[in-house]
Amino acid sequence: MTVHFIGAGPGAPDLITVRGLNLIRRAGLVLYAGSLVPKEVVAEAPTTARVVDTAPLTLDRIIDEMARADAAGIEVARVHSGDPSLYGAIAEQMRRLDALGISYDITPGVPAYAAAAAALKTELTLPEICQTVILTRTAVRASAMPPGEDLATLGRSRATLALHLSINNLAHVTRELAPIYGADCPAIVVWRASWPDERIIRGTLADIRAKTKAAGITRTALVFVGRALDPQPDFTDSRLYAADHHHVLRPRKARQKRG
């Protein structure tokens, strides 16, 4: 018996991996985060499987479900939104399973920031503008941010910022980043990326908070900040496909020898 931690992807049921879907299809117990994982995904579980929404459960109760399944020799699909490696809250579950001697594995999923970038039809990195993406969050009611990971410090890199769990902290976000990126820097909110009711709010650090408040968005959204988000038609092309750029798969043509 194994507990399979599965990344369900950002929301669209067909963005789960083939591996993750197959694990759900053969599980006897499916534990899923009902507030973020679409029911269409867990609907692929066998009709004989027990399917439990863990949103109202404590960690102790979730582990108890896994332990009882282990004792009965039942495969468990533990389904999280996005990719489990990012704000997945799986570390504490794995620690408990280690202590109980219960085996587990992890199947990655499409992260929400990637789905949001796809919805924006943009690259988060552009040559000579930004070559770094920082995935982070701000502290509201959740865990405090460690020293050195405040927005002002991270913002000095001028990287594209993908802010999770921060939609209710936009006042702090704009106040910290506007002096660094400039008030005219693009800022975008993507609500429920890849879901049927997905919404995109485009603005700048000067007005994104007001626009988001007017839209009534208070949860399940990503905030992007960075100059790479500005749709400039004259940005520099990548060197990857340049005619004079050579590499092992496209070697430089040998010069013809003189006769």
GILIN-V938097 format. One record per residue. N is the residue number from 1. RES is the residue in one small letter. SS is DSSP state (H for helix, E for strand, C for the rest). Layout:
N|RES|SS / N|RES|SS
This chain:
1|m|C / 2|t|C / 3|v|E / 4|h|E / 5|f|E / 6|i|E / 7|g|E / 8|a|C / 9|g|E / 10|p|C / 11|g|C / 12|a|C / 13|p|H / 14|d|H / 15|l|H / 16|i|C / 17|t|C / 18|v|H / 19|r|H / 20|g|H / 21|l|H / 22|n|H / 23|l|H / 24|i|H / 25|r|H / 26|r|C / 27|a|C / 28|g|C / 29|l|E / 30|v|E / 31|l|E / 32|y|E / 33|a|C / 34|g|C / 35|s|C / 36|l|C / 37|v|C / 38|p|C / 39|k|H / 40|e|H / 41|v|H / 42|v|H / 43|a|C / 44|e|C / 45|a|C / 46|p|C / 47|t|C / 48|t|C / 49|a|C / 50|r|E / 51|v|E / 52|v|E / 53|d|E / 54|t|C / 55|a|C / 56|p|C / 57|l|C / 58|t|C / 59|l|H / 60|d|H / 61|r|H / 62|i|H / 63|i|H / 64|d|H / 65|e|H / 66|m|H / 67|a|H / 68|r|H / 69|a|H / 70|d|H / 71|a|H / 72|a|C / 73|g|C / 74|i|C / 75|e|C / 76|v|E / 77|a|E / 78|r|E / 79|v|E / 80|h|E / 81|s|C / 82|g|E / 83|d|C / 84|p|C / 85|s|C / 86|l|C / 87|y|C / 88|g|C / 89|a|C / 90|i|C / 91|a|H / 92|e|H / 93|q|H / 94|m|H / 95|r|H / 96|r|H / 97|l|H / 98|d|H / 99|a|H / 100|l|H / 101|g|C / 102|i|C / 103|s|C / 104|y|E / 105|d|E / 106|i|E / 107|t|E / 108|p|C / 109|g|C / 110|v|C / 111|p|C / 112|a|H / 113|y|H / 114|a|H / 115|a|H / 116|a|H / 117|a|H / 118|a|H / 119|a|H / 120|l|H / 121|k|C / 122|t|C / 123|e|C / 124|l|C / 125|t|C / 126|l|E / 127|p|C / 128|e|C / 129|i|C / 130|c|E / 131|q|C / 132|t|C / 133|v|E / 134|i|E / 135|l|E / 136|t|E / 137|r|E / 138|t|C / 139|a|C / 140|v|C / 141|r|C / 142|a|C / 143|s|C / 144|a|C / 145|m|C / 146|p|C / 147|p|C / 148|g|C / 149|e|C / 150|d|C / 151|l|H / 152|a|H / 153|t|H / 154|l|H / 155|g|H / 156|r|C / 157|s|C / 158|r|C / 159|a|C / 160|t|E / 161|l|E / 162|a|E / 163|l|E / 164|h|E / 165|l|C / 166|s|C / 167|i|H / 168|n|H / 169|n|H / 170|l|H / 171|a|H / 172|h|H / 173|v|H / 174|t|H / 175|r|H / 176|e|H / 177|l|H / 178|a|H / 179|p|H / 180|i|H / 181|y|H / 182|g|C / 183|a|C / 184|d|C / 185|c|C / 186|p|E / 187|a|E / 188|i|E / 189|v|E / 190|v|E / 191|w|E / 192|r|C / 193|a|C / 194|s|C / 195|w|C / 196|p|C / 197|d|C / 198|e|C / 199|r|E / 200|i|E / 201|i|E / 202|r|E / 203|g|E / 204|t|E / 205|l|C / 206|a|C / 207|d|C / 208|i|H / 209|r|H / 210|a|H / 211|k|H / 212|t|H / 213|k|H / 214|a|H / 215|a|H / 216|g|C / 217|i|C / 218|t|C / 219|r|C / 220|t|C / 221|a|E / 222|l|E / 223|v|E / 224|f|E / 225|v|E / 226|g|C / 227|r|H / 228|a|H / 229|l|H / 230|d|C / 231|p|C / 232|q|C / 233|p|C / 234|d|C / 235|f|C / 236|t|C / 237|d|C / 238|s|C / 239|r|C / 240|l|C / 241|y|C / 242|a|C / 243|a|C / 244|d|C / 245|h|C / 246|h|C / 247|h|E / 248|v|C / 249|l|C / 250|r|E / 251|p|C / 252|r|C / 253|k|C / 254|a|C / 255|r|C / 256|q|C / 257|k|C / 258|r|C / 259|g|C
